[in-house]
């Protein structure tokens, strides 16, 4: 899930940049931040994956 989310966000970033070039649009703020968003999503997915792995390894962490 971590890799898939990162790949799709990066793919969206490239798609937006490609269509901007075709349309002759020089600047759109959200397209420039998509690369940073893909890094943020990658880190988020990594943290969730590590947390779920920890819960699978030690389910007693869920008990108060």
C-alpha positions in Angstrom: 0.0 0.0 0.0 2.9 2.3 0.8 4.5 1.8 -2.6 1.2 2.0 -4.5 0.2 5.3 -2.8 3.6 6.8 -3.5 3.6 5.7 -7.1 0.1 6.9 -7.9 0.8 10.3 -6.4 4.0 10.6 -8.4 2.1 9.5 -11.5 -0.5 12.2 -10.9 2.2 14.8 -10.6 3.8 13.8 -13.9 0.4 13.7 -15.6 -0.5 17.3 -14.4 2.9 18.6 -15.5 2.5 17.0 -18.9 -0.9 18.5 -19.6 0.3 21.9 -18.3 3.0 21.8 -21.0 0.5 20.8 -23.7 -1.8 23.6 -22.8 1.0 26.2 -22.4 0.3 26.8 -18.8 3.4 28.1 -17.1 2.5 27.9 -13.4 0.0 26.3 -11.2 0.7 26.0 -7.5 -0.8 22.6 -6.9 1.3 20.9 -9.6 4.5 22.1 -8.0 3.5 20.8 -4.6 2.5 17.3 -5.9 6.1 16.1 -5.7 6.2 17.2 -2.0 2.8 15.7 -1.4 4.0 12.3 -2.8 6.9 12.4 -0.3 4.5 13.3 2.6 2.1 10.5 1.6 5.0 8.1 1.3 6.0 8.9 4.9 2.5 8.7 6.1 2.0 5.3 4.5 5.3 4.1 5.9 4.4 5.2 9.5 1.0 3.4 9.2 2.6 0.3 7.8 5.2 0.2 10.7 2.4 0.8 13.3 0.2 -2.0 11.9 3.3 -4.3 11.7 3.9 -3.5 15.4 0.3 -4.3 16.3 0.4 -7.6 14.4 3.6 -8.5 16.2 2.3 -7.5 19.6 -1.5 -7.3 19.8 -1.4 -6.8 23.5 -0.6 -3.1 22.8 -4.3 -2.5 22.1 -5.3 -3.4 25.7 -5.4 -0.6 28.2 
